[in-house]
Structure formats: structure tokens, C-alpha cells
Amino acid sequence: MVHLDYRLAKPIYTQIADGVREQIVSGVLKHGDKLPSVRELAGTLAINPNTIQRSYRQLEAEGWIVTVPGKGCFVCGTDA
């Protein structure tokens, strides 16, 4: 889903958020699409779940995604 470059000075959570934003803007992720769960994405990327959670919180604060308790995170739209 997201490519991480550990050599960059940019924090991992920012790289994840940027990757999700890029996928939303390019149309890979569309309005209403469900994002992978925090645990699922953390396992896929082999990083701490708290890092994923921080990325998702940032995206939600910016209006890119919405979290539905008990259901997961979903794409809101392309407007930031």
C-alpha cells in the first residue's frame, strides 16, 4: 500500500500519511474505501502500530479520512 524509505529524514508516520494522501488524490483510493486496520498495516510494513495510528489521526484531523468506531477508517474525499 505505502512505500517507506528509512533513509529519508522524513518521519515514518509522515511518509505513511503522504502515501495515503497520494493514493486518494490519484484515485487509487476512492470516497468510502476502507483503509487497512492499524494492526494489519503495521504487520505488513513491519512497524509499530502506534506509528500507523499517528498517521491515521493526522489524516483524520486534515479531513482525508474518517474513523467509524468498531468499523475502521474510511476515505472521506479528495478535499483537504
C-alpha contacts under 8 A as a table, 3 or more apart, distances in Angstrom:
res1	aa1	res2	aa2	distance
2	V	16	I	6.26
2	V	19	G	5.52
2	V	20	V	7.14
3	H	16	I	7.82
3	H	19	G	7.35
4	L	12	I	7.06
4	L	15	Q	6.54
4	L	16	I	7.35
5	D	8	L	5.86
6	Y	9	A	7.94
6	Y	12	I	7.51
8	L	11	P	7.77
10	K	14	T	6.71
10	K	15	Q	6.81
11	P	14	T	5.34
11	P	15	Q	6.44
12	I	15	Q	5.03
12	I	16	I	6.29
12	I	51	T	7.31
13	Y	16	I	5.14
13	Y	17	A	6.25
13	Y	51	T	5.48
13	Y	52	I	6.45
13	Y	54	R	6.44
13	Y	55	S	5.00
14	T	17	A	5.07
14	T	18	D	6.00
14	T	55	S	6.55
15	Q	18	D	5.09
15	Q	19	G	6.05
16	I	19	G	5.05
16	I	20	V	6.29
16	I	52	I	7.46
16	I	55	S	6.31
17	A	20	V	5.21
17	A	21	R	6.15
17	A	55	S	5.20
17	A	56	Y	7.06
17	A	58	Q	7.32
17	A	59	L	6.37
18	D	21	R	5.05
18	D	22	E	6.06
19	G	22	E	5.09
19	G	23	Q	6.28
20	V	23	Q	5.10
20	V	24	I	6.26
21	R	24	I	5.12
21	R	25	V	6.19
21	R	59	L	7.97
21	R	64	W	7.29
22	E	25	V	5.19
22	E	26	S	6.03
23	Q	26	S	5.17
23	Q	27	G	6.09
23	Q	28	V	5.00
23	Q	29	L	5.55
24	I	27	G	5.25
24	I	28	V	5.98
24	I	29	L	4.69
24	I	30	K	6.19
24	I	75	V	7.68
24	I	77	G	7.34
24	I	78	T	6.19
25	V	28	V	7.74
25	V	29	L	7.88
25	V	78	T	5.75
26	S	29	L	7.70
27	G	30	K	5.80
29	L	33	D	6.21
29	L	75	V	7.21
30	K	33	D	5.59
30	K	75	V	6.56
30	K	77	G	6.96
31	H	74	F	7.69
31	H	75	V	5.09
31	H	76	C	5.35
31	H	77	G	4.98
31	H	78	T	7.87
32	G	74	F	5.55
32	G	75	V	5.13
32	G	76	C	6.34
32	G	77	G	7.94
33	D	74	F	5.47
33	D	75	V	5.46
34	K	72	G	7.01
34	K	73	C	5.84
34	K	74	F	4.44
34	K	75	V	6.59
35	L	72	G	7.30
35	L	73	C	5.50
35	L	74	F	5.75
35	L	75	V	7.30
36	P	40	E	6.04
36	P	41	L	5.81
36	P	72	G	7.99
36	P	73	C	7.66
37	S	40	E	5.09
37	S	41	L	6.12
37	S	72	G	6.48
37	S	73	C	7.40
38	V	41	L	5.42
38	V	42	A	5.99
38	V	49	P	5.89
38	V	52	I	5.80
38	V	53	Q	6.22
39	R	42	A	5.05
39	R	43	G	6.05
39	R	49	P	5.89
40	E	43	G	5.20
40	E	44	T	6.22
41	L	44	T	4.96
41	L	45	L	6.05
41	L	49	P	7.90
41	L	52	I	7.28
42	A	45	L	5.26
42	A	46	A	5.54
42	A	47	I	5.13
42	A	48	N	5.96
42	A	49	P	5.10
42	A	52	I	6.47
43	G	46	A	4.90
43	G	47	I	6.79
47	I	51	T	7.20
48	N	51	T	5.56
48	N	52	I	7.18
49	P	52	I	5.18
49	P	53	Q	6.21
50	N	53	Q	4.93
50	N	54	R	6.09
51	T	54	R	5.14
51	T	55	S	6.39
52	I	55	S	5.09
52	I	56	Y	6.21
53	Q	56	Y	5.09
53	Q	57	R	6.08
54	R	57	R	5.11
54	R	58	Q	6.23
55	S	58	Q	5.14
55	S	59	L	6.24
56	Y	59	L	5.07
56	Y	60	E	6.05
56	Y	65	I	7.63
56	Y	73	C	7.95
57	R	60	E	5.04
57	R	61	A	6.11
58	Q	61	A	5.12
58	Q	62	E	6.28
59	L	62	E	5.12
59	L	63	G	6.26
59	L	64	W	5.26
59	L	65	I	5.87
60	E	63	G	5.03
60	E	64	W	5.69
60	E	65	I	4.81
60	E	66	V	5.58
60	E	67	T	7.36
61	A	64	W	7.75
62	E	65	I	7.99
62	E	80	A	5.94
63	G	66	V	7.26
63	G	76	C	6.96
63	G	79	D	7.43
63	G	80	A	5.67
64	W	75	V	6.20
64	W	76	C	5.44
64	W	77	G	6.14
64	W	78	T	6.85
64	W	79	D	7.01
64	W	80	A	6.00
65	I	73	C	6.51
65	I	74	F	5.45
65	I	75	V	4.42
65	I	76	C	4.82
65	I	77	G	7.48
66	V	73	C	5.60
66	V	74	F	5.39
66	V	75	V	6.46
66	V	76	C	6.18
67	T	71	K	7.81
67	T	72	G	5.71
67	T	73	C	4.32
67	T	74	F	6.37
68	V	71	K	5.37
68	V	72	G	5.41
68	V	73	C	6.17
68	V	74	F	7.68
69	P	72	G	6.39
